[in-house]
Amino acid sequence: MSILKNAIDSIALGLEDYEMSESDNRRIISSTRNIYAGILLLFKYKLASLSDEDTDEALIKEKVNPKIVDNKVLWIGKGKKTVDYQSIKDRFESLGITVEWKRINEINNYRNDTEHYFSVLEHKAVQGLISNSFIIIRDFISEQLQQDPKDLLGDESWATLVEINEVYEKEKEDCNSSIETLTFFSETILNALLSYSCSQCGSDLIYSNQRDIDATDADFVCKSCDAEYTYQDIIQSAIADYFQHEIYDAQKDGIDDYIVTDCPFCGGIYLYEEKVCAECGDSANHECDLDGEKIAPSELTDGNFCSYHAHIMSKDD
């Protein structure tokens, strides 16, 4: 039970740090660190509870060695070092344990950013992380641990989580509503802007100062730290963040520019599958007019031919 107790204590400490961070910004880092650590400890507790007896909690150990016991092969945990985030994810997926990994990734990314990148740390910016954490913690405790989240976390921590989540969700809804009135080149670009996080403080409470105009003409403001952005300021990073996992997987497979590429018209970020540039709105020809073959993302031009036929035709000239 020590892992579970450590998890609950870590979450409680993170919430205490959050409440103190309004008057002391230094507590924000410890808040994000403790809440994230608490979530990982909940995950490790689940793995420990699934480990066979006499295996030294093999499922949470980084190193596992085989051992013959009573003519059977058992995998025994070795050492004290436990699994990291990626190993937890791999073992959960192998065991059929479902978790919203996209939400977990957002929590982890924010935790990393608060410690390494953000120049300004705002109390309100942590609301998004805690709101995501609330959903993960609530669902995991009830669905995977088969316990009541309120009873396990305690009345005080539960009430704090619920309150922060409700406040954040209301503010996020208001922010999203302002952005949704704008006109975008595609729905994907809209979704990317809705999920964009401020580069100054990490908050995703971004809203538009204007309504019912083209998004390219709008100004965007962070509700947490008041940072102001134009569409051009944020669209490239918004698209890159939105597709970060797809881009990573594509590059891992040796495909450098399948999801996004450079726009042949303005040099901006071009959505290949959407057939539109997120910055200028132009659409390139995706099929060569001479042979009808599909034009690769890296070979898109402002003309109607693939790079091979364009080269051949330029030599004829």
N, C-alpha and C positions, 0 to 999 in steps of 0.2 A: 504493500500500500504506500510505501515511501515515495515512489515515483508519482503516484496520483496526488498525494499531499503536496509534493513539491510543485506540481503543475498548478494546483489551485492556489497555493501561496504565491507563486510567481505572477499569476493573473491578477490576484488581489493587490500585490505590490505595484504592478503596472498601472492599475486604476488609481491607486493612491498617488503615484507619481504624476499621473495625468491631472488630477485635481490640484496638485501643488504647482503644476507647470504654468498656471495662469499668472502666478506671481514670481515664478522662477523658471525661466526657459531652459535651464540646464537639466531640469527633470524630464524634459520631453524625450531625450535620448534614452534614459533609463526606462521610461514608460514603454516606448516601442520595443526596447530590448526584452523587457520582462514579459510583456504580453505575448510576443512571438515565441519566446522560450517556453512559456506556459503551454502554448498550443503544441509545440513539438514534444513536450513532455506528456501531454495527453495522448499523442500518437504513439509514443514509446511505451506508455502504459498498456495500450491496446496490444502492441506486439508482444510485450512481456507476458500479458495474460494468455496469449495464444501459444506461447512456448511450452513445449513438453516439460514435464518434471525431469529433474536431474540433467537438464541441458544448460544450466547456468544462464537461463533467459536468452537462449541462442538467437532469437529473432531480433533482439535489439543490439546484439554485439557486432562490431565491425568485422572481427575475425571469427570464423567458425571452422572448427576442425572435426573430421570424422573420428568416431571411436566405436569399437565393437563391444557391446554389452549384451550378455546373454544371447550370443550368436546373432545379434541384430546391430545394424549400423545406426548409430545416433550422431547427430551433428551437435557438437558441444561448443558453446560460446567460449572464446578465449580472451583473456585480458579484461581491462576495465573500460576501454574505449568503445563508445556506443555509435550507432549508425548516424550519419548526417542526413540532411534534408533529402538529397537525391536518393540515398539508399532507402529511406523511409518510403518515399514515393514508389520506388521500384518494388519494394516488398508489399506495400498495400495493393498495388495493381496486380501483383502475382497472386495475392490472397483474395482478390475480389472485394477489397474494402474501398468503398466509394467516398471520395472527398472532392470538393470543388477546388481543384488545383489552380485554376485561373485566379480565384480569389486569394488563395494562399500565396501565389506568386506576387500578387499586388501587395500583400502585407509584407512579404520578404523584401521586395524591391523598395518599398517605402522605408523599411527599417534600415536597409543599406544606405539609402540616400540621405537619411537624417544624420547618419554617422559620418558620411564621407563627402557629400556634395552640396547640400543646401547651405546657402550663406545666411539665410534667415530662418529661424525656427519659430513657428507660430502655434500657440495652444490650439486654435481651432483646426489647424491642418491635421492634427492627429485624430480628429473625429472620424474621418474616412477609414483610417486604419482600424480604429476600435469598432466601427460599425461592421466592417468586413469580419473582424475577429469575433464579434458577437454572433454573427450568423454561423460561422464555422464552429465555434465552441458550443453553441446551443444545439446545432444539428448533430455534431459528433457525439456529444454526451448522451443525447436521447436515442440516436439511431445505432451507434456503435458500442456504447457502454451500457445501454439500456437503463439509464438512470435519469432522474429528474434534474435538469440543469439548475433550477433554482435551489433545490435542496443541496446539491453537491457544491455549488459555488458559494452558497450562503446568501441571505436576504440582502445584505449591503452591497456586495459585488454585483449581484443580479440586478438590483434596482439601478445601480450606476450604469451598467451595460445597456439596459433597456432605455434609460433616459438619454444617454449619449446617442444611441442608435436612432431614436425617434427625432431628436433635434437635427441630427445630420441628414436623415432621410427627407425631412421637410425642407431644409435648406438646399439639398441637392435637387429636389423636385423643382423648386423655384428657379434655380440656376438653369436646369435643363429646359424648362418651359421657355425661358427667354431665348435660348439658342435654337430651339425647335421652330421658332417663328421665322428664322432666316431661310433663305433659299440657297441650297447647295447643289454642286454639280452631280452628286450622287449620295445615296443614303449611307454608303460606307464612310464617306467623308464626314457626314453629320455624326455618325456613331463614334468616329475617331475623335472629333472635337468634344463630344459629350464625355469621353473617358480621359481627356487630356488633364494632366496634373501640372500645376504651376512649377516652373523651373526654379523659382526663388524659394518657395516654402514647401512644395510637395502637395499642397491641397488640390483636390479635384473640384472644389467649389468655384467653378469658372462660369461667369455669366456675360451676356452681351448687353452693352449700353443701349443698343438700338434694337428695334423690332421691325419685322416685315420688310427687310431689305436684303440685297445680296450679301451672303456671308463674307465675300471678298472685300466688301466696303465697311464691314462692322469692326468695332473695337471690342476687345474682351478684357475683363477685369477679374482678378482673383479676390474672392470675398474674404479670404483669410489675411492676406498681406497687402492688398490694394495694388499689386503689380498690374500694369496695363500692357496689353499686347494688341497688335494688329493681326489680321488673318495671316499675312505673310510672315509675321514673326514666329508663329507657332505651328503652321500647317505641316511643315516637314517633320518636325519632331513628333507631332500628334499622330501622323500616319505611321512613322517608324515605330513608335511605342505600341500602336494598335496592332501592328502586324509583327511584333518582335519575335514571337514564338514561331510563326510561320516562316519568317525570314531566317531565323536560326536553323530550323529544320531543313530549309532549302539549301542553305549554305553548307550545312553538315553533309548533305548529299551531293555537294559539288555543283549546285545550281545557284548562281550568284544573283540573278535578277528576275526570278520568275514572278514574284508577287508585285514588286515595284521596280521601276527603272527610271532613267533620266528622260525627261520630256524632250522630244526632238524639236519642239517649238520654242520653249522658254528655258529649258534646262532644269525645270522644277521636278517635283516628284510625281511620276506617272504611274497610275494604277493599271497594270497590264490587263488583269481580268475584267476590270470595270471599263476599260478602253477610254479612259479620260485622265487628263492631267488635273491633279488636285489643286494646282496653283493658277493655271490659265484657263482650264476648262476645255482645251482643244483635244480632239481625238485623232490619233494617227491611224493610218491604214494598216491593218493586221494581216492582210493577204496580198501577195505580190500579184500585180495586174497581169504579168506575163505568163506565169505558170500556176497561179492560184495557190501556191504553197504558203503555209503559215509563216509569218515573219517572227523570228525570235525576239524576245524583249530587248536584248542588247543591240539588235539590228534595226530597230524602228527608226524611221526617218520622217521628214516632213513631206516626203514624196510618196509614190505609189508602188515602189519596187523594193524587193529585198536587196541586201547589200551587194550580192553577187551580180544581179542583173543591172543594178545601178552602176556598178563598176564597169561592166561590159559596155553599157550604153555610153558611159562617159568616154571610153576609149574610142568608140565609133565616132564620137563628136570630134 
